Amino acid sequence: MTFGFSTLSLKMSLPERLVVLALLVTALFSTLSGWLFQVYTDTICHQKLLLTFLLSTLFWVGLARHVGRRGDLLQVKKKSLVKDISRSTGIGIGLVALNQVLIIASAGLFFKLAYNCEVLGGWSQELIVNNLTANAFSFGLIFALVQWNAFNRKDEIKPFPQSIWIKDYSEQTRLPVSEIVWVQTDNNCIHVHSTQRKFVVYRSLKSLEAELDPSQFVRVHRSKLVNREFIAKLKAFPSGDGEIQLSNGQSLRYSRTFKGALLL
């Protein structure tokens, strides 16, 4: 990765450029605090400070550029808030630790070859030279960028259709999505059970599922898709599988494999 105008190119959004600038400022602050510590302990080594600044900046700016828009593991969703925050915290601790290990190892290798300064000053000194708080703050900036980008992507997602075209043998019917009760696959076709009638459609269940809102339609079996609005009751069996009672009086078997998604 190179710095300069390419790092802050116009291809980056304003929040991304602000985060990169904030990471650079944070790295400078970390280097300054490390220099003050070395002045206090009379162990000044400008090579170590410069190397730490460059490596730490590369590490965090590189993550910001590559994780900022594709950080699915760092996204926090309302329905799984505690789990997502716990996972993100663990990832953050791991990245901060990885940053420290990589810089200490790189500095050790450099000074072993150059013999300009003392190789290591002990873990406590290394954690101050490569400021631990500054690195934690750097991860916080990337975490915030991921949430910002995820929030703005919601506006880019096209809404799911309110109705779909169903080709039933030789007929084309526009079927309101709200009238679809459940869908079952059967060999090379699917049976779409609506509030009015059943349609036989020669397409895959997976392709139809991709057109429907996943918050409304849930897979309850590898061959069944159900509209949540028509689920009246659930009955669990000792095996882990269960039965769905629909509001129209029909009963469907659900698989324990999909029970978790069904209960969301």
C-alpha positions in Angstrom: 0.0 0.0 0.0 1.2 3.5 -0.8 0.3 6.8 0.9 -0.3 10.2 -0.5 -3.2 11.3 -2.6 -3.9 7.7 -3.7 -4.7 6.8 -0.1 -7.2 9.6 0.1 -8.5 9.2 -3.5 -11.8 10.5 -4.5 -13.0 6.9 -4.9 -13.3 6.9 -1.1 -16.4 8.3 0.5 -16.1 11.2 2.9 -16.5 9.1 6.1 -13.8 6.7 4.8 -11.4 9.6 4.1 -12.1 11.0 7.6 -11.4 7.7 9.2 -8.1 7.3 7.3 -7.1 10.8 8.4 -8.1 10.0 12.0 -6.0 6.8 11.8 -3.0 8.8 10.7 -3.4 11.3 13.5 -3.8 8.5 16.0 -0.6 6.9 14.7 1.2 10.2 15.1 -0.1 10.6 18.7 1.0 7.0 19.4 4.5 7.8 18.1 4.7 11.1 20.1 3.7 9.3 23.3 6.3 6.6 22.6 9.0 9.3 22.0 8.1 11.0 25.3 8.4 7.7 27.1 11.8 7.1 25.6 12.9 10.6 26.5 11.8 9.9 30.1 13.6 6.6 30.3 16.6 7.9 28.3 16.2 5.1 25.7 15.6 7.1 22.6 15.7 5.1 19.4 14.3 7.1 16.4 14.6 4.1 14.1 12.2 2.1 16.3 9.8 5.0 16.5 9.8 5.5 12.8 9.4 1.7 12.1 6.6 1.4 14.6 4.8 4.4 13.1 5.0 3.1 9.5 4.0 -0.5 10.4 1.1 0.5 12.6 -0.2 3.0 10.1 0.0 0.4 7.3 -1.8 -2.1 9.5 -4.8 0.0 10.5 -5.2 2.0 7.2 -5.0 -1.2 5.3 -7.8 -2.7 7.5 -9.9 0.4 7.1 -9.6 0.3 3.3 -10.4 -3.4 3.0 -12.7 -4.1 6.0 -14.6 -0.8 6.0 -16.9 -1.9 3.2 -16.7 -5.7 3.6 -16.6 -6.1 7.4 -19.6 -8.4 7.8 -18.1 -10.0 10.9 -18.1 -6.5 12.6 -21.6 -5.6 11.7 -24.0 -5.2 14.7 -27.7 -5.9 14.1 -30.5 -5.2 16.5 -31.8 -8.7 16.5 -28.5 -10.2 17.6 -27.0 -7.1 19.4 -25.2 -8.9 22.3 -23.8 -11.6 20.2 -22.5 -9.2 17.5 -21.0 -6.8 20.1 -19.3 -9.8 21.8 -17.9 -11.1 18.5 -16.7 -7.6 17.4 -15.0 -7.1 20.8 -13.2 -10.4 20.5 -12.1 -9.5 16.9 -10.9 -6.1 18.1 -8.8 -7.7 20.9 -7.3 -10.1 18.5 -6.4 -7.4 15.9 -4.8 -5.2 18.6 -2.8 -8.2 19.8 -1.8 -9.1 16.2 -0.7 -5.5 15.6 1.6 -5.7 18.6 3.1 -9.1 17.8 3.7 -8.1 14.1 5.4 -4.9 15.1 7.5 -6.4 17.8 8.6 -9.3 15.6 9.4 -6.9 12.7 11.3 -4.5 14.9 13.2 -7.4 16.4 14.2 -8.7 13.0 15.2 -5.2 11.8 17.4 -4.5 14.8 18.9 -7.9 14.8 20.1 -7.2 11.2 21.0 -3.5 11.7 22.4 -3.5 15.3 21.6 0.1 15.6 19.6 -0.1 18.8 18.5 -2.4 21.5 16.3 -5.1 20.0 13.6 -5.2 22.6 12.9 -3.1 25.7 10.5 -5.6 27.4 6.8 -6.0 26.8 5.8 -3.1 28.9 8.0 -0.7 27.0 6.8 -2.1 23.6 3.2 -1.6 24.6 3.9 2.1 25.4 6.0 2.7 22.3 3.3 1.2 20.1 0.5 2.8 22.2 -2.0 0.2 23.2 -4.8 2.7 23.8 -4.2 4.3 20.4 -4.4 0.9 18.7 -7.7 0.1 20.5 -9.0 3.5 19.3 -7.9 2.7 15.8 -10.0 -0.5 15.8 -12.9 1.6 17.2 -12.7 3.9 14.2 -12.8 0.9 11.8 -15.7 -0.6 13.7 -17.6 2.7 13.5 -16.9 2.9 9.7 -18.3 -0.6 9.2 -21.5 0.4 11.0 -21.8 3.6 9.0 -21.4 1.8 5.7 -23.8 -1.0 6.7 -26.4 1.7 7.7 -26.1 3.5 4.4 -26.3 0.3 2.4 -29.8 -0.2 3.6 -30.9 2.7 1.4 -29.2 1.0 -1.6 -31.1 -2.2 -1.2 -34.1 -2.5 -3.5 -37.4 -3.2 -1.8 -38.8 -6.7 -2.3 -41.7 -6.8 -4.8 -45.3 -6.7 -3.5 -46.4 -9.2 -6.2 -44.7 -11.6 -8.5 -45.6 -13.2 -11.8 -46.4 -16.9 -11.6 -46.4 -19.0 -14.7 -48.8 -21.9 -14.0 -48.6 -24.2 -17.0 -49.6 -21.9 -19.9 -51.0 -19.1 -17.8 -49.3 -16.0 -16.3 -50.8 -14.7 -13.1 -49.7 -11.8 -11.0 -49.9 -13.0 -7.4 -49.6 -10.7 -4.4 -46.8 -11.8 -2.2 -49.1 -11.4 0.9 -51.4 -14.1 -0.5 -48.6 -16.8 -0.6 -49.1 -19.1 2.3 -46.4 -21.6 1.8 -44.3 -23.2 -1.0 -43.1 -26.7 -1.5 -40.6 -28.1 -4.0 -41.5 -31.3 -5.9 -38.9 -32.7 -8.3 -38.3 -30.1 -11.0 -41.2 -27.8 -10.0 -42.7 -26.0 -7.0 -46.2 -25.9 -5.6 -47.2 -22.4 -4.5 -50.0 -22.5 -2.1 -51.9 -19.2 -2.0 -55.0 -18.1 -0.1 -57.0 -18.7 -3.4 -55.5 -21.8 -5.0 -52.4 -23.8 -5.6 -50.0 -23.0 -8.5 -47.6 -25.5 -10.1 -44.5 -23.6 -11.3 -41.5 -25.1 -13.2 -38.7 -23.3 -11.3 -36.6 -23.9 -8.3 -37.5 -23.1 -4.7 -34.2 -21.3 -4.3 -34.9 -18.9 -7.2 -38.3 -18.0 -5.8 -36.9 -17.6 -2.3 -34.4 -15.0 -3.6 -37.3 -12.8 -4.8 -39.1 -12.9 -1.5 -38.4 -10.9 1.7 -36.5 -13.2 4.1 -38.0 -11.4 7.1 -41.5 -12.5 5.8 -40.7 -15.9 4.3 -38.7 -18.5 6.2 -37.3 -21.9 5.2 -38.7 -24.5 7.6 -37.5 -27.6 5.6 -35.1 -28.1 2.7 -38.3 -28.4 0.6 -40.6 -25.9 2.3 -40.9 -22.2 2.5 -43.6 -20.6 4.8 -45.0 -17.1 5.1 -44.6 -16.1 8.7 -47.9 -14.2 8.6 -49.8 -17.4 8.4 -48.0 -19.3 11.2 -50.5 -19.8 14.1 -48.8 -22.4 16.3 -45.6 -24.4 16.6 -45.5 -27.9 18.2 -42.1 -29.4 19.0 -41.4 -33.2 18.8 -38.8 -35.1 21.0 -36.7 -35.6 17.9 -36.2 -31.9 17.5 -38.4 -31.6 14.5 -41.9 -30.2 14.9 -45.2 -29.2 13.3 -46.4 -25.8 12.1 -50.1 -25.0 12.4 -51.2 -22.5 9.8 -54.0 -20.1 10.2 -55.8 -21.7 7.3 -56.0 -25.0 9.2 -53.1 -26.8 7.3 -50.3 -28.5 9.2 -46.7 -28.7 8.0 -43.7 -30.5 9.3 -40.6 -28.4 10.1 -37.0 -29.7 10.4 -34.9 -29.1 13.5 -32.2 -27.8 11.1 -34.3 -24.7 10.4 -35.8 -24.3 13.9 -33.5 -21.4 14.8 -34.5 -19.3 11.8 -38.2 -20.1 12.4 -38.1 -18.8 16.0 -36.5 -15.4 15.1 
